[in-house]
C-alpha cells in the first residue's frame, strides 16, 4: 500500500523495509507476520474502446482508489489494412503511375 515519504524513511532506517525499485520508488516490507493486511479489491470496467482497471482499498466509510489504469483495445482493422497495402504494392510491375504518365505524354 502507498505510504508517505516520512514513513518510508522510518521503515528503511529501522530495517523493516528494503528498496525494491528506484524508479518508481518502491519499497518492500521485510517482516509481515502477525500484522493486519489492508483489504483491496480489483475493479474492472470493460468499455467499448478502452478498458479501465483500479485497485480500491476498502475502508469503513468509503473506498479509496489506490492505483488506476486504462488501456485501449487492439484494433484489427488498422493492422490488416496496412498489411494488405504492403502485400499489394509488390503486385504491379514497373515504376509508379506518375512516371509512366510523364513518359507517355512526352512520347506523343
WOJOKA-V966044 format. One record per residue. N is the residue number from 1. RES is the residue in one small letter. PHI is phi as a letter, one per 40 degrees, with the letter a starting at -180 (none if undefined). Layout:
n->N res->RES phi->PHI
n->N res->RES phi->PHI
//
This chain:
n->1 res->x phi->none
n->2 res->x phi->c
n->3 res->x phi->a
n->4 res->x phi->c
n->5 res->x phi->d
n->6 res->x phi->c
n->7 res->x phi->c
n->8 res->x phi->c
n->9 res->x phi->c
n->10 res->x phi->c
n->11 res->x phi->c
n->12 res->x phi->c
n->13 res->x phi->c
n->14 res->x phi->c
n->15 res->x phi->g
n->16 res->x phi->c
n->17 res->x phi->a
n->18 res->x phi->b
n->19 res->x phi->c
n->20 res->x phi->c
n->21 res->x phi->a
n->22 res->x phi->c
n->23 res->x phi->b
n->24 res->x phi->c
n->25 res->x phi->c
n->26 res->x phi->b
n->27 res->x phi->b
n->28 res->x phi->b
n->29 res->x phi->c
n->30 res->x phi->c
n->31 res->x phi->b
n->32 res->x phi->b
n->33 res->x phi->c
n->34 res->x phi->g
n->35 res->x phi->b
n->36 res->x phi->c
n->37 res->x phi->b
n->38 res->x phi->c
n->39 res->x phi->c
n->40 res->x phi->b
n->41 res->x phi->b
n->42 res->x phi->c
n->43 res->x phi->b
n->44 res->x phi->b
n->45 res->x phi->b
n->46 res->x phi->c
n->47 res->x phi->c
n->48 res->x phi->c
n->49 res->x phi->b
n->50 res->x phi->b
n->51 res->x phi->b
n->52 res->x phi->b
n->53 res->x phi->b
n->54 res->x phi->a
n->55 res->x phi->b
n->56 res->x phi->b
n->57 res->x phi->c
n->58 res->x phi->c
n->59 res->x phi->b
n->60 res->x phi->c
n->61 res->x phi->c
n->62 res->x phi->a
n->63 res->x phi->c
n->64 res->x phi->b
n->65 res->x phi->c
n->66 res->x phi->c
n->67 res->x phi->b
n->68 res->x phi->b
n->69 res->x phi->a
n->70 res->x phi->a
n->71 res->x phi->a
n->72 res->x phi->c
n->73 res->x phi->c
n->74 res->x phi->c
n->75 res->x phi->c
n->76 res->x phi->c
n->77 res->x phi->c
n->78 res->x phi->c
n->79 res->x phi->c
n->80 res->x phi->c
n->81 res->x phi->c
n->82 res->x phi->c
n->83 res->x phi->c
n->84 res->x phi->c
n->85 res->x phi->c
n->86 res->x phi->c
n->87 res->x phi->c
n->88 res->x phi->c
n->89 res->x phi->c
n->90 res->x phi->c
n->91 res->x phi->c
n->92 res->x phi->c
n->93 res->x phi->c
n->94 res->x phi->g
n->95 res->x phi->c
n->96 res->x phi->c
n->97 res->x phi->c
n->98 res->x phi->c
n->99 res->x phi->c
n->100 res->x phi->c
n->101 res->x phi->c
n->102 res->x phi->c
n->103 res->x phi->c
n->104 res->x phi->c
n->105 res->x phi->c
n->106 res->x phi->c
n->107 res->x phi->c
n->108 res->x phi->c
//
